[in-house]
Protein backbone atom coordinates (compact mmCIF):
# COMPACT_ATOMS: atom_id res chain seq x y z
CA UNK A 1 0.00 0.00 0.00
CA UNK A 2 1.32 3.42 -1.00
CA UNK A 3 1.79 5.95 1.79
CA UNK A 4 1.33 8.89 -0.57
CA UNK A 5 -1.59 11.21 0.26
CA UNK A 6 -2.21 11.58 -3.48
CA UNK A 7 -3.52 8.65 -5.52
CA UNK A 8 -4.20 9.16 -9.23
CA UNK A 9 -5.90 6.37 -11.18
CA UNK A 10 -7.74 5.89 -14.46
CA UNK A 11 -10.90 3.97 -15.28
CA UNK A 12 -11.95 3.33 -18.89
CA UNK A 13 -15.51 4.39 -18.09
CA UNK A 14 -15.19 7.12 -15.43
CA UNK A 15 -11.85 8.65 -16.46
CA UNK A 16 -9.26 9.89 -13.98
CA UNK A 17 -9.80 9.87 -10.24
CA UNK A 18 -7.62 11.72 -7.74
CA UNK A 19 -8.04 10.87 -4.07
CA UNK A 20 -6.45 13.27 -1.59
CA UNK A 21 -5.83 12.30 2.03
CA UNK A 22 -6.07 15.34 4.32
CA UNK A 23 -6.15 16.38 7.97
CA UNK A 24 -7.63 19.71 9.11
CA UNK A 25 -6.89 21.69 12.27
CA UNK A 26 -9.53 22.32 14.94
CA UNK A 27 -10.22 25.89 13.81
CA UNK A 28 -11.52 24.53 10.50
CA UNK A 29 -14.52 23.12 12.39
CA UNK A 30 -15.72 26.59 13.39
CA UNK A 31 -18.79 27.95 11.62
CA UNK A 32 -18.16 30.43 8.80
CA UNK A 33 -21.50 31.35 7.16
CA UNK A 34 -24.89 29.74 6.50
CA UNK A 35 -24.31 27.31 9.36
CA UNK A 36 -21.41 25.69 7.48
CA UNK A 37 -17.85 25.24 8.69
CA UNK A 38 -14.66 26.55 7.11
CA UNK A 39 -13.75 22.96 6.34
CA UNK A 40 -16.96 22.41 4.38
CA UNK A 41 -16.27 25.38 2.10
CA UNK A 42 -12.66 24.33 1.58
CA UNK A 43 -13.63 20.78 0.59
CA UNK A 44 -16.37 22.08 -1.71
CA UNK A 45 -14.02 24.56 -3.34
CA UNK A 46 -11.37 21.95 -4.10
CA UNK A 47 -13.65 19.13 -5.24
CA UNK A 48 -16.05 21.25 -7.30
CA UNK A 49 -13.39 23.35 -9.02
CA UNK A 50 -11.02 20.53 -9.95
CA UNK A 51 -13.58 17.86 -10.81
CA UNK A 52 -15.01 18.18 -14.29
CA UNK A 53 -14.80 17.21 -17.95
CA UNK A 54 -11.91 18.75 -19.86
CA UNK A 55 -11.48 19.22 -23.58
CA UNK A 56 -8.67 17.03 -24.87
CA UNK A 57 -5.80 18.89 -26.53
CA UNK A 58 -2.31 17.82 -27.56
CA UNK A 59 -0.72 18.72 -24.22
CA UNK A 60 -3.33 16.86 -22.18
CA UNK A 61 -3.20 13.88 -24.54
CA UNK A 62 0.59 13.69 -24.14
CA UNK A 63 0.27 13.89 -20.36
CA UNK A 64 -2.19 10.96 -20.43
CA UNK A 65 0.21 8.99 -22.63
CA UNK A 66 3.01 9.67 -20.13
CA UNK A 67 0.76 8.48 -17.30
CA UNK A 68 -0.03 5.17 -19.02
CA UNK A 69 3.64 4.57 -19.90
CA UNK A 70 4.63 5.27 -16.30
CA UNK A 71 1.87 3.02 -14.99
CA UNK A 72 2.87 0.21 -17.34
CA UNK A 73 6.49 0.41 -16.19
CA UNK A 74 5.48 0.48 -12.53
CA UNK A 75 3.14 -2.46 -13.00
CA UNK A 76 5.87 -4.53 -14.66
CA UNK A 77 8.34 -3.78 -11.86
CA UNK A 78 5.65 -4.51 -9.29
CA UNK A 79 4.99 -7.94 -10.79
CA UNK A 80 8.70 -8.75 -10.80
CA UNK A 81 8.88 -8.20 -7.06
CA UNK A 82 7.96 -11.67 -5.77
CA UNK A 83 7.37 -10.27 -2.31
CA UNK A 84 4.48 -8.16 -3.58
CA UNK A 85 2.81 -10.61 -5.93
CA UNK A 86 0.03 -11.20 -3.43
CA UNK A 87 -0.79 -7.48 -3.54
CA UNK A 88 -0.89 -7.41 -7.31
CA UNK A 89 -4.25 -9.07 -7.92
CA UNK A 90 -5.73 -5.77 -9.06
CA UNK A 91 -3.17 -5.48 -11.88
CA UNK A 92 -5.50 -7.15 -14.36
CA UNK A 93 -7.90 -4.22 -14.00
CA UNK A 94 -5.29 -1.55 -14.74
CA UNK A 95 -5.92 0.26 -18.03
CA UNK A 96 -2.97 1.35 -20.16
CA UNK A 97 -4.64 3.58 -22.73
CA UNK A 98 -7.47 6.07 -23.09
CA UNK A 99 -10.85 4.63 -23.94
CA UNK A 100 -12.51 5.89 -27.12
CA UNK A 101 -15.05 7.94 -25.19
CA UNK A 102 -12.23 9.95 -23.60
CA UNK A 103 -10.35 10.85 -26.78
CA UNK A 104 -12.09 14.23 -27.02
CA UNK A 105 -13.24 14.90 -23.45
CA UNK A 106 -11.50 13.73 -20.29
CA UNK A 107 -13.32 13.42 -16.95
CA UNK A 108 -11.50 14.02 -13.68
CA UNK A 109 -13.03 13.34 -10.28
CA UNK A 110 -11.27 14.76 -7.22
CA UNK A 111 -12.23 13.59 -3.73
CA UNK A 112 -10.80 14.59 -0.38
CA UNK A 113 -10.60 11.85 2.24
CA UNK A 114 -10.18 12.95 5.84
CA UNK A 115 -7.97 11.10 8.27
CA UNK A 116 -9.94 9.76 11.29
CA UNK A 117 -7.99 12.18 13.50
CA UNK A 118 -8.70 15.20 11.28
CA UNK A 119 -9.99 18.11 13.36
CA UNK A 120 -9.17 16.29 16.60
CA UNK A 121 -5.40 16.63 16.72
CA UNK A 122 -2.82 18.97 15.22
CA UNK A 123 -2.48 17.98 11.53
CA UNK A 124 1.32 17.85 11.84
CA UNK A 125 1.01 15.37 14.71
CA UNK A 126 -1.39 13.28 12.64
CA UNK A 127 1.06 13.39 9.73
CA UNK A 128 3.92 12.16 11.94
CA UNK A 129 1.79 9.39 13.44
CA UNK A 130 0.91 8.02 10.01
CA UNK A 131 4.52 8.41 8.87
CA UNK A 132 5.83 6.22 11.70
CA UNK A 133 2.93 3.77 11.30
CA UNK A 134 3.69 3.33 7.60
CA UNK A 135 0.18 4.44 6.66
CA UNK A 136 -0.99 7.06 4.12
CA UNK A 137 0.16 10.45 5.38
CA UNK A 138 -2.54 13.14 5.27
CA UNK A 139 -1.81 16.60 3.90
CA UNK A 140 -2.05 19.09 6.80
CA UNK A 141 -4.53 21.91 6.08
CA UNK A 142 -4.63 24.83 8.52
CA UNK A 143 -7.39 27.42 8.78
CA UNK A 144 -5.98 30.35 10.70
CA UNK A 145 -5.61 34.10 10.64
CA UNK A 146 -2.12 35.27 9.73
CA UNK A 147 -0.99 38.86 9.97
CA UNK A 148 1.43 39.10 7.05
CA UNK A 149 1.55 36.07 4.75
CA UNK A 150 -1.44 35.30 2.51
CA UNK A 151 -2.85 31.80 1.99
CA UNK A 152 -0.05 29.52 0.84
CA UNK A 153 1.35 26.04 0.42
CA UNK A 154 4.83 25.18 1.67
CA UNK A 155 7.02 22.18 2.37
CA UNK A 156 8.22 21.00 5.78
CA UNK A 157 11.57 22.27 7.04
CA UNK A 158 13.40 19.11 6.00
CA UNK A 159 12.43 19.76 2.35
CA UNK A 160 13.11 23.51 2.26
CA UNK A 161 15.80 25.27 0.19
CA UNK A 162 17.25 22.28 -1.71
CA UNK A 163 14.21 22.02 -3.96
CA UNK A 164 15.69 24.67 -6.25
CA UNK A 165 18.31 22.14 -7.32
CA UNK A 166 15.55 19.71 -8.40
CA UNK A 167 13.57 22.15 -10.52
CA UNK A 168 15.72 25.24 -11.12
CA UNK A 169 12.79 27.32 -9.81
CA UNK A 170 13.09 29.90 -7.03
CA UNK A 171 9.59 28.89 -5.94
CA UNK A 172 10.94 25.45 -5.02
CA UNK A 173 13.04 26.85 -2.17
CA UNK A 174 9.95 26.82 0.01
CA UNK A 175 7.73 24.58 -2.12
CA UNK A 176 9.61 21.35 -2.81
CA UNK A 177 6.73 19.18 -4.02
CA UNK A 178 6.66 15.40 -4.49
CA UNK A 179 3.89 12.78 -4.54
CA UNK A 180 4.85 11.54 -1.07
CA UNK A 181 5.45 15.00 0.40
CA UNK A 182 3.22 17.56 -1.33
CA UNK A 183 3.48 20.00 1.58
CA UNK A 184 0.93 21.68 3.83
CA UNK A 185 -1.64 24.40 3.19
CA UNK A 186 -2.57 27.52 5.16
CA UNK A 187 -5.92 29.09 4.28
CA UNK A 188 -6.65 32.56 5.65
CA UNK A 189 -8.77 34.43 3.08
CA UNK A 190 -12.17 34.73 4.76
CA UNK A 191 -13.71 37.71 2.92
CA UNK A 192 -16.68 35.64 1.73
CA UNK A 193 -17.63 32.03 0.99
CA UNK A 194 -16.90 32.28 -2.74
CA UNK A 195 -13.45 33.69 -2.08
CA UNK A 196 -12.75 30.95 0.46
CA UNK A 197 -13.71 28.25 -2.05
CA UNK A 198 -11.62 29.70 -4.88
CA UNK A 199 -8.53 30.40 -2.79
CA UNK A 200 -8.73 26.85 -1.40
CA UNK A 201 -8.92 25.48 -4.95
CA UNK A 202 -5.88 27.55 -5.96
CA UNK A 203 -3.83 26.30 -3.02
CA UNK A 204 -4.95 22.75 -3.83
CA UNK A 205 -3.35 23.22 -7.25
CA UNK A 206 -0.02 23.62 -5.47
CA UNK A 207 -0.70 20.47 -3.44
CA UNK A 208 -1.28 18.71 -6.78
CA UNK A 209 2.13 19.85 -8.04
CA UNK A 210 1.37 23.00 -10.06
CA UNK A 211 3.20 26.31 -9.70
CA UNK A 212 1.72 29.81 -9.90
CA UNK A 213 0.89 31.54 -13.18
CA UNK A 214 0.52 35.10 -11.87
CA UNK A 215 3.29 37.70 -11.65
CA UNK A 216 4.81 36.73 -8.29
CA UNK A 217 8.28 37.88 -7.26
CA UNK A 218 9.70 34.37 -7.64
CA UNK A 219 8.46 34.49 -11.24
CA UNK A 220 10.31 37.79 -11.74
CA UNK A 221 6.88 39.49 -11.78
CA UNK A 222 6.13 37.81 -15.10
CA UNK A 223 2.60 36.46 -15.59
CA UNK A 224 2.33 33.42 -17.85
CA UNK A 225 0.67 34.54 -21.13
CA UNK A 226 -2.92 33.45 -21.73
CA UNK A 227 -3.56 32.34 -18.15
CA UNK A 228 -5.70 35.15 -16.70
CA UNK A 229 -8.73 32.86 -16.49
CA UNK A 230 -6.72 29.99 -14.97
CA UNK A 231 -7.11 28.68 -11.45
CA UNK A 232 -3.39 29.16 -10.83
CA UNK A 233 -3.56 32.81 -11.90
CA UNK A 234 -6.70 34.60 -10.71
CA UNK A 235 -8.37 31.63 -8.95
CA UNK A 236 -10.94 31.55 -11.73
CA UNK A 237 -11.37 28.17 -13.43
CA UNK A 238 -9.33 25.01 -13.97
CA UNK A 239 -8.21 24.58 -17.59
CA UNK A 240 -6.98 21.52 -19.55
CA UNK A 241 -3.37 22.76 -19.37
CA UNK A 242 -3.56 22.71 -15.58
CA UNK A 243 -4.88 19.13 -15.65
CA UNK A 244 -2.01 18.19 -17.96
CA UNK A 245 0.44 19.75 -15.49
CA UNK A 246 -1.21 17.84 -12.62
CA UNK A 247 -0.78 14.53 -14.43
CA UNK A 248 2.82 15.32 -15.45
CA UNK A 249 3.71 16.30 -11.89
CA UNK A 250 2.31 13.02 -10.60
CA UNK A 251 4.19 10.96 -13.21
CA UNK A 252 7.50 12.80 -12.93
CA UNK A 253 7.24 13.22 -9.15
CA UNK A 254 8.22 16.84 -9.62
CA UNK A 255 6.21 20.05 -9.58
CA UNK A 256 5.39 21.63 -12.95
CA UNK A 257 5.75 25.35 -13.59
CA UNK A 258 4.48 27.87 -16.09
CA UNK A 259 7.09 29.61 -18.30
CA UNK A 260 8.68 32.80 -16.96
CA UNK A 261 10.96 35.53 -18.29
CA UNK A 262 13.28 38.03 -16.65
CA UNK A 263 13.09 41.70 -17.56
CA UNK A 264 15.11 44.09 -15.41
CA UNK A 265 12.70 47.01 -15.74
CA UNK A 266 9.64 44.90 -14.95
CA UNK A 267 11.43 43.18 -12.07
CA UNK A 268 12.61 46.48 -10.53
CA UNK A 269 9.11 47.97 -10.71
CA UNK A 270 7.51 44.84 -9.30
CA UNK A 271 10.07 44.54 -6.51
CA UNK A 272 9.46 48.15 -5.48
CA UNK A 273 5.68 47.60 -5.37
CA UNK A 274 6.13 44.40 -3.35
CA UNK A 275 8.34 46.09 -0.73
CA UNK A 276 5.92 49.01 -0.55
CA UNK A 277 2.94 46.67 -0.04
CA UNK A 278 4.51 44.71 2.81
CA UNK A 279 5.93 47.83 4.45
CA UNK A 280 2.42 49.31 4.61
CA UNK A 281 1.04 46.02 5.91
CA UNK A 282 3.60 45.83 8.71
CA UNK A 283 3.10 49.53 9.52
CA UNK A 284 -0.68 49.05 9.87
CA UNK A 285 -0.07 46.00 12.06
CA UNK A 286 2.15 47.89 14.50
CA UNK A 287 -0.24 50.84 14.44
CA UNK A 288 -3.13 48.60 15.54
CA UNK A 289 -1.09 47.17 18.39
CA UNK A 290 0.09 50.54 19.66
C-alpha positions in Angstrom: 0.0 0.0 0.0 1.3 3.4 -1.0 1.8 6.0 1.8 1.3 8.9 -0.6 -1.6 11.2 0.3 -2.2 11.6 -3.5 -3.5 8.7 -5.5 -4.2 9.2 -9.2 -5.9 6.4 -11.2 -7.7 5.9 -14.5 -10.9 4.0 -15.3 -12.0 3.3 -18.9 -15.5 4.4 -18.1 -15.2 7.1 -15.4 -11.8 8.6 -16.5 -9.3 9.9 -14.0 -9.8 9.9 -10.2 -7.6 11.7 -7.7 -8.0 10.9 -4.1 -6.5 13.3 -1.6 -5.8 12.3 2.0 -6.1 15.3 4.3 -6.2 16.4 8.0 -7.6 19.7 9.1 -6.9 21.7 12.3 -9.5 22.3 14.9 -10.2 25.9 13.8 -11.5 24.5 10.5 -14.5 23.1 12.4 -15.7 26.6 13.4 -18.8 27.9 11.6 -18.2 30.4 8.8 -21.5 31.3 7.2 -24.9 29.7 6.5 -24.3 27.3 9.4 -21.4 25.7 7.5 -17.8 25.2 8.7 -14.7 26.6 7.1 -13.7 23.0 6.3 -17.0 22.4 4.4 -16.3 25.4 2.1 -12.7 24.3 1.6 -13.6 20.8 0.6 -16.4 22.1 -1.7 -14.0 24.6 -3.3 -11.4 21.9 -4.1 -13.7 19.1 -5.2 -16.1 21.2 -7.3 -13.4 23.3 -9.0 -11.0 20.5 -10.0 -13.6 17.9 -10.8 -15.0 18.2 -14.3 -14.8 17.2 -18.0 -11.9 18.7 -19.9 -11.5 19.2 -23.6 -8.7 17.0 -24.9 -5.8 18.9 -26.5 -2.3 17.8 -27.6 -0.7 18.7 -24.2 -3.3 16.9 -22.2 -3.2 13.9 -24.5 0.6 13.7 -24.1 0.3 13.9 -20.4 -2.2 11.0 -20.4 0.2 9.0 -22.6 3.0 9.7 -20.1 0.8 8.5 -17.3 0.0 5.2 -19.0 3.6 4.6 -19.9 4.6 5.3 -16.3 1.9 3.0 -15.0 2.9 0.2 -17.3 6.5 0.4 -16.2 5.5 0.5 -12.5 3.1 -2.5 -13.0 5.9 -4.5 -14.7 8.3 -3.8 -11.9 5.7 -4.5 -9.3 5.0 -7.9 -10.8 8.7 -8.8 -10.8 8.9 -8.2 -7.1 8.0 -11.7 -5.8 7.4 -10.3 -2.3 4.5 -8.2 -3.6 2.8 -10.6 -5.9 0.0 -11.2 -3.4 -0.8 -7.5 -3.5 -0.9 -7.4 -7.3 -4.2 -9.1 -7.9 -5.7 -5.8 -9.1 -3.2 -5.5 -11.9 -5.5 -7.2 -14.4 -7.9 -4.2 -14.0 -5.3 -1.6 -14.7 -5.9 0.3 -18.0 -3.0 1.3 -20.2 -4.6 3.6 -22.7 -7.5 6.1 -23.1 -10.9 4.6 -23.9 -12.5 5.9 -27.1 -15.1 7.9 -25.2 -12.2 10.0 -23.6 -10.3 10.9 -26.8 -12.1 14.2 -27.0 -13.2 14.9 -23.4 -11.5 13.7 -20.3 -13.3 13.4 -17.0 -11.5 14.0 -13.7 -13.0 13.3 -10.3 -11.3 14.8 -7.2 -12.2 13.6 -3.7 -10.8 14.6 -0.4 -10.6 11.9 2.2 -10.2 13.0 5.8 -8.0 11.1 8.3 -9.9 9.8 11.3 -8.0 12.2 13.5 -8.7 15.2 11.3 -10.0 18.1 13.4 -9.2 16.3 16.6 -5.4 16.6 16.7 -2.8 19.0 15.2 -2.5 18.0 11.5 1.3 17.8 11.8 1.0 15.4 14.7 -1.4 13.3 12.6 1.1 13.4 9.7 3.9 12.2 11.9 1.8 9.4 13.4 0.9 8.0 10.0 4.5 8.4 8.9 5.8 6.2 11.7 2.9 3.8 11.3 3.7 3.3 7.6 0.2 4.4 6.7 -1.0 7.1 4.1 0.2 10.4 5.4 -2.5 13.1 5.3 -1.8 16.6 3.9 -2.1 19.1 6.8 -4.5 21.9 6.1 -4.6 24.8 8.5 -7.4 27.4 8.8 -6.0 30.4 10.7 -5.6 34.1 10.6 -2.1 35.3 9.7 -1.0 38.9 10.0 1.4 39.1 7.0 1.6 36.1 4.8 -1.4 35.3 2.5 -2.9 31.8 2.0 -0.1 29.5 0.8 1.4 26.0 0.4 4.8 25.2 1.7 7.0 22.2 2.4 8.2 21.0 5.8 11.6 22.3 7.0 13.4 19.1 6.0 12.4 19.8 2.3 13.1 23.5 2.3 15.8 25.3 0.2 17.3 22.3 -1.7 14.2 22.0 -4.0 15.7 24.7 -6.2 18.3 22.1 -7.3 15.5 19.7 -8.4 13.6 22.2 -10.5 15.7 25.2 -11.1 12.8 27.3 -9.8 13.1 29.9 -7.0 9.6 28.9 -5.9 10.9 25.4 -5.0 13.0 26.9 -2.2 9.9 26.8 0.0 7.7 24.6 -2.1 9.6 21.4 -2.8 6.7 19.2 -4.0 6.7 15.4 -4.5 3.9 12.8 -4.5 4.9 11.5 -1.1 5.5 15.0 0.4 3.2 17.6 -1.3 3.5 20.0 1.6 0.9 21.7 3.8 -1.6 24.4 3.2 -2.6 27.5 5.2 -5.9 29.1 4.3 -6.7 32.6 5.7 -8.8 34.4 3.1 -12.2 34.7 4.8 -13.7 37.7 2.9 -16.7 35.6 1.7 -17.6 32.0 1.0 -16.9 32.3 -2.7 -13.5 33.7 -2.1 -12.7 31.0 0.5 -13.7 28.2 -2.1 -11.6 29.7 -4.9 -8.5 30.4 -2.8 -8.7 26.9 -1.4 -8.9 25.5 -5.0 -5.9 27.6 -6.0 -3.8 26.3 -3.0 -4.9 22.7 -3.8 -3.3 23.2 -7.2 0.0 23.6 -5.5 -0.7 20.5 -3.4 -1.3 18.7 -6.8 2.1 19.8 -8.0 1.4 23.0 -10.1 3.2 26.3 -9.7 1.7 29.8 -9.9 0.9 31.5 -13.2 0.5 35.1 -11.9 3.3 37.7 -11.6 4.8 36.7 -8.3 8.3 37.9 -7.3 9.7 34.4 -7.6 8.5 34.5 -11.2 10.3 37.8 -11.7 6.9 39.5 -11.8 6.1 37.8 -15.1 2.6 36.5 -15.6 2.3 33.4 -17.9 0.7 34.5 -21.1 -2.9 33.5 -21.7 -3.6 32.3 -18.1 -5.7 35.1 -16.7 -8.7 32.9 -16.5 -6.7 30.0 -15.0 -7.1 28.7 -11.4 -3.4 29.2 -10.8 -3.6 32.8 -11.9 -6.7 34.6 -10.7 -8.4 31.6 -8.9 -10.9 31.6 -11.7 -11.4 28.2 -13.4 -9.3 25.0 -14.0 -8.2 24.6 -17.6 -7.0 21.5 -19.6 -3.4 22.8 -19.4 -3.6 22.7 -15.6 -4.9 19.1 -15.6 -2.0 18.2 -18.0 0.4 19.7 -15.5 -1.2 17.8 -12.6 -0.8 14.5 -14.4 2.8 15.3 -15.4 3.7 16.3 -11.9 2.3 13.0 -10.6 4.2 11.0 -13.2 7.5 12.8 -12.9 7.2 13.2 -9.1 8.2 16.8 -9.6 6.2 20.1 -9.6 5.4 21.6 -13.0 5.8 25.4 -13.6 4.5 27.9 -16.1 7.1 29.6 -18.3 8.7 32.8 -17.0 11.0 35.5 -18.3 13.3 38.0 -16.7 13.1 41.7 -17.6 15.1 44.1 -15.4 12.7 47.0 -15.7 9.6 44.9 -15.0 11.4 43.2 -12.1 12.6 46.5 -10.5 9.1 48.0 -10.7 7.5 44.8 -9.3 10.1 44.5 -6.5 9.5 48.1 -5.5 5.7 47.6 -5.4 6.1 44.4 -3.3 8.3 46.1 -0.7 5.9 49.0 -0.5 2.9 46.7 0.0 4.5 44.7 2.8 5.9 47.8 4.4 2.4 49.3 4.6 1.0 46.0 5.9 3.6 45.8 8.7 3.1 49.5 9.5 -0.7 49.1 9.9 -0.1 46.0 12.1 2.1 47.9 14.5 -0.2 50.8 14.4 -3.1 48.6 15.5 -1.1 47.2 18.4 0.1 50.5 19.7 
